[in-house]
Amino acid sequence: MKRIVLFSPGGYIGGFIKAKIERIREIQLYEVSRSSDLEQYEGDYDILIYSAAVSNATTEKLLQDNVGAAINMMRFSREHHVKRVIYLSSDSVYGELNTDIVTEDTIMVNPNVYGVTKYLAEKVILESGIPYYILRMPGVVGRVWRDVFICNTISKIKEGEHLRLYNIDRLFNNILHIDDLITFIILLCEREDMDDKQIFLLGNTELVKLKEILVYIKEFYHSGSLICSEDTDQKRYFTLDVTKAIQYGYVSKGIKNIIEELCRLKEREVL
């Protein structure tokens, strides 16, 4: 039976990971939060799933909660002989990059403070000596309504607002469904090669023009929104190369299936 530590189970992603793992008989789950007394934990653990992050906060708090917490959790992992860390990072580490596609090795361009702290946390994990899987992710959606780009766009189109958006004629896959993420995390937990060290990009396995997605949302709501394209090479834009993740078994729902699910979720929210 694998002994897995989840940090932290109280967030959006952590909560759904917890619910999934609790249904797996072969896993014994242990929970850690920011307020936990790490001295009370005993014995060794197989895997640390690190899902905790703070995004909207002062620089001091971002450093404390994203970097400081990573230092503490890697110290915990060494003391308890954790064999693998699965760290949920962000595509914010790439900063203001404007290119067709990014890979795990793409050079970062002027990331914001949040992106910097996520990257520094990655470095703490890399330098810990513990095998790792680092997942760089776009906004995660599904199950509940969230304050992210695609959900906010759906809301505006539903209300008939006129939108001015950049890069709508370029390909888009920067959307990750919570179910696909959790399925991949469980798959990584089950891997037997405990010495493996990899960074993955996660997004959708499809590439669809953003314009097609916007039209699909308009048709769903019979919306009269006018959408104007403002193409520029000065705005952050890239798609995510998920090739390596696919090689490890990652699959995703279709983009339009996700969009339809979100639209129906919005309808239920209104009701």
Disulfide bonds with the S-S distance in Angstrom:
none
